[in-house]
Amino acid sequence: MPVPVVGLIGCGHIGRFHSRNIRGSFRSELVPGEYAAVCDRDLDRAGSFAAITGSRMVTDDPTEVFGLPGLNTVYICTETAEHPDLVVRAAELGLHVFCEKPLAKTLGEVRRMVEAVEAAGVVNQVGLVLRYSPVFTVMKEMMSEPGLGPLLTAHLRDDQFFPIRGHYASSWRGSFERAGGGTLIEHSIHDVDLFRWLFGDITRVRCHTRYTTGHDGVEDVAIATFQHADGHQTSLSSVWHALDDRPSTRHLEVFFEGGYFATDHDFLGPIRYQGRTGPVEEMPTEQVFDRYVEIAGLEGGEVDLARAGMYEDYAFLRCVEEGRPAFPDFRTALAAHEVVDACYRSAREGQEFGVAEV
């Protein structure tokens, strides 16, 4: 079985998150590997990463990472516009690929990336991290219990300050040419994937967007209604604001005929629920985590990695080591991109669209 030998391309905010997780996964000794290379257009920033990781290569040129002897795995954490060419080149070289979301600015580019990794047969995963959220994993299981009746509706409000501000300090998220859009594609593609996971395939969309901050093509408000294959409807409100002291938050409410579920957390926190009779009850945070551990089948050090928010990267590296498919993969991300693309078309043309029509 191959030992993951990893190169990280992109040492910004999200690159720092994955760098920590790669180091933590290897330190756990649950998966072997070498953190071999770091790359960033800012060579000083790459050097600061290398000082922590002990990487043997520090560079501002991704082609040097791709050519490093023994390298078999890359993390692509650059700005969105750079993802497609880097992913395709990595796949052509037979390198396993973890790419941050969104995969690309356009649906055509996403399809090209999916074709590349599948043709190459490399392990591929996308940073749709809500798939590893304890609170949503437990909610999904709770909502599958018998006796709830039909799903009536769900609504998610997702808000954060515009990520060109504060600790994100992004140099590119205010540019349509570099990001491909605003809060919907850049942040709420997580939410679209979550809705597909929790509530089933999305077949039609109706969406409105607003642009209030002067960044052409980068919306700071997106309001979408989703028609799901099983006949129910859900809705999403996605907002980028200027409340610098407000943390990034998600508030989800779900109504069944005979059940109610809600949370104000997107990783770990309590879940409120109510049955056909009786008051609203709350499952406390520790119970939510314990139930997640049971659902996910975690053992030993895996529990510690999950609690620290490192399990997404650990799971990918284990798949590389064992030569098996990772999840969520590029094709799963493609389905979310198809919904987002339909939303943008709906907003432009002022009418509802089927996802298959894009």
Secondary structure, DSSP 8 states (H G I E B T S, - for coil): ----EEEEE--SHHHHHHHHHHHHHHHTTSS--EEEEEE-SSHHHHHHHHHHH--SEEES-HHHHHTSTT--EEEE-S-GGGHHHHHHHHHHTT-EEEE-SS--SSHHHHHHHHHHHHHHT--EEE--GGGG-HHHHHHHHHTTSTT--SEEEEEEEEEEE-TTSTTT--SSTT-HHHHSSSIIIIITHHHHHHHHHHH--EEEEEEEEE--SS-TT--SEEEEEEEETTS-EEEEEEEEE--TTS--EEEEEEEETTEEEEES-SSS--EEEE-SSS--EEE-HHHHHHHHHHHHT--THHHHHHHTT-HHHHHHHHHHHHT---SS-HHHHHHHHHHHHHHHHHHHHTS-EEGGG-
